[in-house]
C-alpha cells in the first residue's frame, strides 16, 4: 500500500479515480464496493469519502468522516510524532573558550550557546588552558560563571565549573 497525499492535499469524494473502494473505520462494509455505492453511503451519513491509500491491485482504501475532523486528527498525529522525535534527540553541543577570550568573542559564543539551549540541546562550555595559562584558573572560572549568569533566562547550570586535566568544564541544560 502506498500513502496518498500530494502536498498535504486530500483526495476526497468525486476526485477519487479508483472504481473499487474498501471502507475502513466506524462505517465498515465487509467487502469492496463501487465508487458510486461508497459516495452514496458517505452522503447518507452526511460525511466525506476520504482516500487514505491505494493497494497494489488498484483498490482505494477510504474512510467516511468529516474532512475537517480528519485533518485535525492528522495534525494531532504529526505534532505527537514531532514531540517524540524532539524528546529523543537531546544533543550535547560544545563551546570552547580560552582564559583570555575577549568580550566580542565571548558574546559571539554566548549567542551560539543561547540558540542551542533554545533548541533544547545541552551545552558543554569549557575553558582550555595551554602551558603557563594553567596559572590563571580563576579567569576560566569567572568566564564560565559569567556565561551561566548571562544565559540564566534560557539555561540552568548542571554543576559548578570544575577542572578535568587542562580543561575547566561546565554543563548547561535548557530551562523547561
N, C-alpha and C positions, 0 to 999 in steps of 0.2 A: 504494500500500500504506500502511496506517496501522498504527502501533505499538500493540500490545496489552499493556498492563499498567495495571491500575487500582490506584492507591495502593500500588505495588510488590508486588501480589499476583499470582501466576502463575495462568493458566488451564491446567489440566492434565487429562489422561485424559478421564473422562466429563463434565467441565464444559464441554468444547468443544462448541459448538452447531452448527457448520457440518457439512454432510453430506459434502462432498468435502474431501479433505486432500492437500496436496503435502508430502512429507517432504524436508527438506534435511539436510545433514550427512554423517556417515560411512555411515549406513544410508540408501541413496538409491535408491528405486524411481524409474523414469523418468517415469511419468505420475501423474495424480491418482488416488487410491484412496478407497474409502469409509471412513467413520469406524470402522466395525467392523473392517475389514481393518487399519487403522492401529493400533487398540487391540490386536488380536491379535499384530501384529508387535512392538509395544512389550513386550507380556507375554512373547513368545518370547525376547527379549533381556534380560528382567528389568529394564527401564528404564521411565521415564515418557514419555508423549507430551505435549510442552510446546508450547503455542501461542506462536508468535513474532509473527505478524501475519496480517491478512486482506486479500486482494486485492479489487479493485473488484467482481469477479463472484462474491463471497462464497465464495472458496476459502481454506481455512485453511492457512497456511504453518506447519509444525510441525517440531520436532526430537525425535529419540528419544535421550534421555540421562537420566542420574541427576539428579533435581531439585536435590539439594544441590550437585552439580558445576556445574550451570547457574547457580545463584545465586552460587556462588563466582566464576565467570567474569564475571558481570555486575558484581559488586562490584569485581573487579580492574579491569575496563574503566572503571568510574566513577572509581576512585581515580587511574588513569592520566590520565584526562581532566582531573580536578581539578588534578593536578600540572602538566599542560601549561598550564592556564589560569593557575595561580599564577606559573609561570615567566615568562609573557609580560606580566604586569601588575605591574611594579615601578613605583610612582609616587614622585614627589618631593613630600613634604609640607613646608610652610614653618612655622617657628616664629619669631615676631618678638619681640625684646626691645628695651628701651630701656637706655641705660647706667646709669640709676638704678632698675632693676627691683628691687623689694623681695623678701624671702625667700618670702612666700606666693605671689606671682605667679610667681616662678621655679619653685617646686615644682609649681604647677599646670601650667605649660607643660612642665616636665620630665616629668610623668606622661603628658601627651599624646604627647610625643616617644617615650617608652618604649613606649606602646601601638602607635604607628606602626611602630617598629622590630620589635616582636614580630610584627606582621602581615607583615613582610618589605618594607616601604617604606623608601626613603631619606628622610633628614630634612635639610632645609636650614635651619640655625639662623643667624639674623643679628641683629646689633645695629644699630639705625637711629639715626643721630646727626642732631640738628637744631641749626642755628645754632651757638651757643657750646659745645655739647656735644662738638664735634669736638676740643676740648682734652683730653677725657677718654678717649682711645682705649685707654689701659691698662685702664680699668674694663670696657670692652667685651671686651677680650681675656681678662681674668680671668674674666668671666661665661661666655664660651664655653668656656674651658678647664675651668671648674668643671662645666659641663654635660657635657662629654665625660668627665670623671672620674666623675661620678655615674651615667653611662649605660654605663660600660665593661663591665658584665655582659651587656648586650644589643646594644651597638653599638660600632663602631670608627670613629674619625675618619678620613676620607679625606685630609684635609690640615690644616695648622695654620690658625688664623684669619688672614684677610688682608683688607685694605681694598679695596673697589671703590666708588669715588665716596664717598658718605656712608654706606655700609654696611660692616660688618665681617662677613664670611661664613665659615661652616664647614659642611662636609657630613659627615654621619654615615651609615654603611651598617650594615645588620644583621649580627650575627655568625651564622655558619653552624653 
